Every structure is written in C-alpha cells, then in structure tokens.
Amino acid sequence: MPILLTFMVLAACALSYRIWQKQKLRQRLLKASLSDSERNIVVEQVPLIRRLPPELTAKLEGKIRLFLHQVDISGCNGLEVTDGIRLSIAAQACLLIVNSDDWYKNLRTILVYPSAFKSITTTHDGFVVQQKEVIRYGESWSRGPVILSWEHSQRGAENEYDGHNVVLHEFAHQLDDLSGNTNGVPLLKKNQSFAQWERVFLTSYERHLQNVEQGRKTLLDAYGAENHQEFFAVAVEVFFEKPAQLQKDEPEFYAQIAELLKLNPAQWS
C-alpha cells in the first residue's frame, strides 16, 4: 500500500475514533445526574424548575451536565463565577431544550457582568453610520457569546411569575439563531409548517404592536414590539412564567411555541 494511502487511512481512522469518543462522552453526560447539593442549588436559584414534571427532571440534569462541559462561563468586571451562577444559567438555558433535540451547538462562551453593562450599537441610514452606547441586561450574538447581567438574571429567575426572565430571553435568541437567522422563525419541528407559523406569529405580533402603539397594557413586554426576534424572545419568557395567561390570550401562538419546544407548562402543577 502506498505511503500516502496508508497515511490517509490512518488519519480517517483517527478522526472516526475521535468522533466516536465525543459521541460517547455526549451520551454519558446526557445520562448523568446532578449531585444533591447541585440539585438544591438549581431549585433554590431557579424556582421555576420545581414545576417541571418528574419525567423531564432527569433530562434537564443531563443537559445541564453537557451544557457546562461545552460552555465556558466567565465573570467580567471582577465578578467571581460561583456554582450558583453556573447552575442557574445552565438550568434556564437547558429548560428551553429539555424535551427536544435542539442544542446550542455554536455556543462556547457566556460572559457575566455583576450588573447592567454598556454596549455599542451601530445603525445605518444610507451612507451614514451611527454608533451609540446603550445599557443592557443581556445580549445574544449569533454563534455566541451570550452576555448577561447577573443581578438581572438572578432577579428574573427568582420571580417565576412576572413574565420577565433575561436568561430565557437571550437563549430564545440563541434558539432562534439555529435556523441561520435571528428573525423570529426558529427551526420548526417536522409537523410544523412555515406557513402556519408565519400566519399565527404575524397575527399575534401585529396585535401586540397595535396594543403597544395605543398604550394598552399587554401581557408580553412592550419591548416585543421592536421587531420579530424580540417578540419571539419575550413570548418565550411569558410561555414559561405565565403560560395559562398566554394560552388564554393567544391560544394559537401558545400552541405553536408548545409544539416547537415540545413542552406544555400550562399543565405543570
């Protein structure tokens, strides 16, 4: 056998073995459980997890293990990243994908600030480019990273009924981005059609936009009127924290999100 061919065969075997090892590690992590102390931290930091049906708890713990193996969570401006911070963020991120095959495959880094942080936004008006500094609680970039204020992340997790949760919001953007664009159209399930999603989504969005413009009180945060991707993200927040109200006010939209995530929190005790 020529030397070059032998080298190619060996390289292919080495690559196959490496892929096999990664798959085995992934499966092992997905089947792993949290320790009692870690489990206590999760339910203390994220009370919403207590509502999760028992059959989903083991899935969540395995996904938390895999998430923390893949993603580096780093503190900024002197913030020390504790187990509480890591487990809180991971648990909320994995809640969105606990019962589906979706995964944050492109995410490797999460940056956590002690509180709100400054961000530079760029706008284009023809040939005019403007930059301005804004204060944010969270940010999600295509293919990562996710940037979070721990103060607001913790506050959002502690109050599980107010419909505001910055971690769920930013990871809804990450989920949305898996389609290749963050535009309010995530990767739909096989039994979901784009035409139906578009019809239901745009109907709910236009209704929300009209209510915001007319100064009416809305179930979803008014920020959702900014654009389609923000509407999707604030809807995900309410889907988990005020599911019964969302199901009542927007039954078709609730059903679409429930099918997308393979979850029905309106039925959780």
C-alpha positions in Angstrom: 0.0 0.0 0.0 1.5 3.4 -1.0 2.6 5.5 1.9 0.2 8.4 1.1 -2.8 6.0 1.0 -1.7 4.4 4.3 -1.5 7.8 5.9 -5.0 8.7 4.7 -6.5 5.5 6.1 -4.8 6.1 9.4 -6.0 9.7 9.5 -9.5 8.6 8.7 -9.4 6.0 11.4 -8.1 8.5 14.0 -10.9 11.0 13.0 -13.6 8.4 13.3 -12.3 7.3 16.7 -12.2 10.9 17.9 -15.8 11.4 16.7 -16.8 8.2 18.4 -15.2 9.3 21.7 -17.1 12.7 21.5 -20.4 10.9 20.9 -19.8 8.5 23.8 -18.9 11.4 26.1 -22.0 13.3 25.0 -24.3 10.3 25.7 -22.6 9.8 29.1 -23.1 13.4 30.1 -26.7 13.4 28.9 -27.4 10.4 31.2 -25.5 12.0 34.2 -27.3 13.3 37.2 -26.6 16.3 39.4 -25.4 15.8 42.9 -27.8 16.5 45.8 -26.1 19.8 46.5 -26.2 20.9 42.9 -29.8 19.9 42.7 -30.6 22.0 45.7 -28.8 25.0 44.2 -30.8 24.7 41.0 -34.2 24.7 42.7 -33.1 27.5 45.0 -31.8 29.7 42.2 -34.5 28.8 39.7 -37.8 28.1 41.5 -39.5 27.5 38.1 -37.7 24.2 37.9 -39.9 22.9 40.8 -42.9 22.9 38.4 -41.1 20.7 35.9 -42.8 17.3 35.5 -40.7 14.4 37.1 -40.2 12.7 33.7 -38.3 15.8 32.5 -36.1 16.3 35.5 -33.6 13.7 34.6 -33.4 15.0 31.0 -32.8 18.5 32.4 -30.0 17.4 34.7 -28.2 15.6 31.8 -28.4 18.6 29.6 -27.1 20.8 32.3 -24.1 18.5 32.6 -23.5 18.6 28.8 -24.0 22.4 28.7 -21.5 23.1 31.4 -19.0 20.7 29.7 -19.3 22.7 26.5 -19.8 26.3 27.6 -17.3 28.4 29.5 -19.0 30.9 31.8 -16.7 33.8 32.6 -17.1 36.7 35.0 -16.4 40.3 33.9 -15.7 43.4 35.9 -14.5 41.4 38.9 -17.4 39.0 39.1 -16.5 35.6 40.6 -18.5 32.9 38.9 -19.8 30.5 41.5 -21.5 27.2 41.2 -24.8 29.0 41.8 -24.2 31.3 38.8 -23.1 28.4 36.6 -26.0 26.1 37.5 -28.6 28.9 37.4 -27.7 30.0 33.9 -27.3 26.4 32.6 -30.6 25.3 34.1 -32.6 28.1 32.5 -30.8 27.7 29.1 -31.5 24.0 29.1 -35.1 24.4 30.1 -35.9 25.7 26.6 -34.5 22.5 25.0 -35.2 20.0 27.8 -37.7 17.9 25.7 -36.4 18.4 22.2 -33.3 17.5 20.2 -32.3 21.2 19.7 -28.9 22.1 21.0 -26.8 25.3 21.3 -24.2 23.7 19.1 -22.4 27.0 18.3 -22.2 28.4 21.8 -18.9 28.2 23.6 -18.8 31.3 25.8 -21.1 33.2 28.3 -19.9 36.5 29.8 -21.5 37.5 33.0 -21.3 41.1 34.4 -22.2 41.9 38.0 -25.0 44.2 36.8 -26.2 46.1 33.7 -23.4 46.7 31.2 -22.7 49.1 28.4 -22.9 48.0 24.8 -22.3 49.8 21.5 -25.0 49.6 18.8 -24.5 50.5 15.2 -27.2 51.8 12.9 -27.1 52.5 9.2 -29.1 55.2 7.4 -28.0 55.2 3.8 -24.3 56.0 3.8 -24.5 57.4 7.4 -23.3 55.0 10.1 -24.1 56.0 13.7 -22.9 54.4 16.9 -24.3 54.9 20.4 -23.8 53.5 23.8 -26.7 51.7 25.5 -27.2 50.0 28.8 -28.2 46.3 28.6 -29.2 43.5 30.9 -28.4 40.8 28.3 -27.2 40.3 24.8 -27.1 37.3 22.4 -24.7 37.2 19.5 -25.1 34.9 16.5 -22.9 31.8 17.2 -22.2 33.3 20.6 -21.3 34.7 23.0 -24.3 35.3 25.3 -23.7 38.3 27.7 -25.7 38.6 30.9 -26.1 40.9 33.9 -26.0 38.6 36.9 -28.1 41.0 39.0 -30.9 40.9 36.5 -30.5 37.2 35.7 -30.9 36.4 39.3 -33.8 38.7 39.8 -35.6 37.2 36.7 -35.1 33.7 37.9 -36.2 34.4 41.5 -39.6 35.8 40.4 -41.0 33.0 38.4 -44.4 34.6 37.8 -43.7 38.1 36.5 -43.1 37.1 32.8 -39.6 38.7 32.8 -36.5 36.5 32.6 -33.4 37.8 30.9 -31.7 34.3 30.6 -34.8 32.8 28.9 -35.0 35.8 26.7 -31.4 35.6 25.5 -31.4 31.9 25.0 -34.6 32.2 23.0 -32.5 34.3 20.6 -29.9 31.5 20.6 -32.6 29.0 19.7 -33.9 31.3 17.0 -30.4 31.7 15.6 -30.1 27.9 15.0 -32.0 28.4 11.7 -29.2 30.6 10.5 -31.0 33.9 11.1 -32.3 35.5 14.3 -35.7 36.6 12.9 -38.5 35.1 14.9 -38.5 31.9 12.8 -36.6 29.2 14.6 -36.0 25.7 13.3 -39.6 24.3 13.3 -40.5 20.7 14.1 -41.4 18.2 11.3 -45.1 18.6 11.9 -45.0 22.4 11.9 -45.3 24.3 8.7 -43.7 27.7 8.0 -47.0 29.0 6.5 -48.9 28.2 9.7 -46.1 29.6 12.0 -46.0 32.8 9.9 -49.7 33.3 10.0 -50.1 32.8 13.7 -46.9 34.6 14.6 -47.6 37.7 12.5 -51.2 37.9 13.7 -50.1 37.9 17.3 -47.2 40.3 16.6 -49.5 42.8 14.8 -52.0 42.6 17.6 -49.2 43.2 20.2 -47.8 46.1 18.1 -51.2 47.8 17.9 -51.8 47.5 21.6 -48.4 48.9 22.4 -48.9 51.8 20.0 -52.2 52.6 21.6 -50.8 52.5 25.1 -52.8 49.4 26.2 -51.5 47.1 28.9 -50.0 44.0 27.3 -49.2 40.5 28.7 -46.0 40.4 26.7 -43.4 43.1 27.4 -43.8 46.2 25.2 -40.2 45.6 24.0 -41.6 42.8 21.9 -42.9 45.4 19.5 -39.4 46.3 18.4 -39.2 43.5 15.8 -40.0 39.9 15.2 -37.0 38.4 17.0 -37.7 40.4 20.2 -41.4 39.4 20.0 -40.4 35.8 19.9 -38.0 36.2 22.8 -40.5 38.0 25.1 -43.1 35.4 24.2 -40.8 32.6 25.4 -40.4 34.4 28.7 -44.2 34.5 29.2 -44.6 31.0 27.8 -42.7 29.7 30.8 -43.7 32.2 33.5 -47.3 33.0 32.6 -48.3 30.0 30.5 -52.0 29.9 31.4 -52.4 33.6 30.6 -50.6 33.3 27.3 -52.7 30.2 26.3 -55.9 32.1 27.1 -54.9 35.4 25.3 -53.0 33.8 22.4 -54.1 30.2 22.1 -52.8 29.6 18.6 -49.4 31.2 19.3 -49.1 29.3 22.6 -49.8 26.0 20.7 -47.1 26.8 18.2 -44.5 27.5 20.9 -45.6 24.4 22.8 -45.1 22.3 19.7 -41.8 24.0 18.9 -40.4 23.2 22.4 -42.3 20.0 23.0 -43.5 21.5 26.3 -46.8 22.5 27.8 -46.1 24.5 31.0 -49.8 25.5 31.3 -50.3 21.9 32.6 -47.4 21.9 35.0 -48.5 21.9 38.6 
